[in-house]
């Protein structure tokens, strides 16, 4: 197994680890799967087919009919879906060794490219500035989640090290 040291500029990188061949292969597979899924959802003429649309409409009607969830609208569901769609981006940027700010700004930049592509190339799609906001929030959520996982792993490792030293 070949281990390459992870580039760290010494400023508290949240995922300070060596990237093994196995880890790199997993990151490549996860990144490729995510890229394909992102393309599939954002750059096709329609984001989903008629079957999905009917299920979504039925779900929204059911939520609207029940008073505690009557506030859930299509716009809110779409905003939440965009957040969920970009959270893996933030996670992957940090998993590859990127900085947190790169995950957030990269999410914004990718979102701008997607929205401009929809506007220029897909007349059936609507480019929306709310999508830019939701996608950027999603990337930030992914970054925060990756940092929380890294911190939890570090604290766990420190507890184990202290337990070993004290025994």
N, C-alpha and C positions, 0 to 999 in steps of 0.2 A: 504494500500500500504506500503510495507516494503522498506525502503531506507537504503542502505548500503553505508557508505562513501567510496568514491573512493580512492584507495591508491595513495598518492602523497608524494613524497619525498621532497617537498618544493622547487623545482628548476624550477618553471615556466612551469609546465606541460600544454600543449596546450589544452587539453580537461578536465579541472578540473571540474568534475561533479559527482554527485552521480549516481549510476546505479540503476534505478528502475527496477521492475519486467518487466514492459512493454518494457523499453529500452533493457534489457537483452534478452527478447524474440525476439525483432527485430534484435539484433546483432547476435543471434544464427541462426535465419532464413537467414539473409544476408550472414553469414559466411558459412552455409551449402550449400546455393545456389551457392555461389562463388566456394566452394571446388568442388562441383559436376561439375560445368561448366569448371573449370580448368582441372579436370580429363578428362572430355569428349573431350576437345580440345587437350590436351597434351599427354595422355597416351592410346589412341586408335591406332590401326594399321595405320589408315589414318586420318589426321586431318579433312578432309571434304570429302563429297561424290562427284560423278561425276557431279551432277547437279550444285553444288556450284563451282566446277572447271571450268565448261563451262561458267558460269556467270562471274567468275573472269577473265578468258581468254578473254572474249568479252570486259569486262571493260578495261583491260590492252591494248588490241588492239585499242580501241577507244581513250584512253589517248595517246597512241603512235602516232596515226594518226594526232592529233592536236598539232601543234608546241609548244604552251605554256605549255603543259603537257607531252611532249615527254620524259622528264627526269624521269617520274614515271616508275619504274621497279617493277617486282615481288619481288625482294629482299627488295626494299624500303617499299613496301606495307606490306610485312611480318614483317619487323623490326618495323614498326608503329603499326601493329596489336599486336606484342608482348609487346610493351610499353603499349598499351591500355589494354591488358590482365592482366598486373600486377599492374596497377594503383589502382584497388580496394583493392589489398592486403595491400598496404601502408595505404589507408584510414581505412581499418578494423583494422589494428594493432593499430593505434592511437585512433580509436573509442572504442576499448577494453581497452584503458588506457596505451598502450605501448609507449615507448620513440621513437622519430623520428629515431634514429640510429638503433633501433631494427626493424623498418619497412623496412629500406634499407637493412640491413644485413640479415634479415629474408627473404626478396625477393631474395637476392643472394643465400642464402642457399637452399631455395625451388627450385630455378632454377637449381642449381647444382644437386639436387636429381632428378628432372625431366629429365634433360639431360643425367645423368648416367643411369636412368631407360630406356630411349629411346635407348641409346647405347647398354645396356646389354640385354634388354628384347624384344625390338621391331625392328627386322631387317629391316622392311619396313620404319622406321623413321630414320632421320639423326640428330644426336646430333651435335650441332653447338655452338661454343664459342660466335658467334654474338648474339645468343639467350640469353646467360648469360648477356651480356651487355645490350641488349634491355629490358630484364625482370627486371634487377636491376634499369635501368633508369625509367621504369614504376613504380616500387615500390617507388622510390624517388619522382616521379611526384605525386603519391597518397599521400605521406607524406606531401609534400608541399601544396597540395590542402586542406588536412585536417587541416593543421596549418593555412592556409589562412581563411578557414571557421571559425575556432575557434577564430581567431583574430577579424574577422568581427563581430561575435556574441558578443564578449567581448566589442568591441567599441560601438556597438549598445546598449548594456545593460548599459554601462557607460553614454552614451548620455541620455538615458531614466532616469537614476538615477539623473543626473544633472538637467534635466528638472523638475523632481518631487521636488527636493530640492529647486529649485529656485522659485517654484510656491507657 
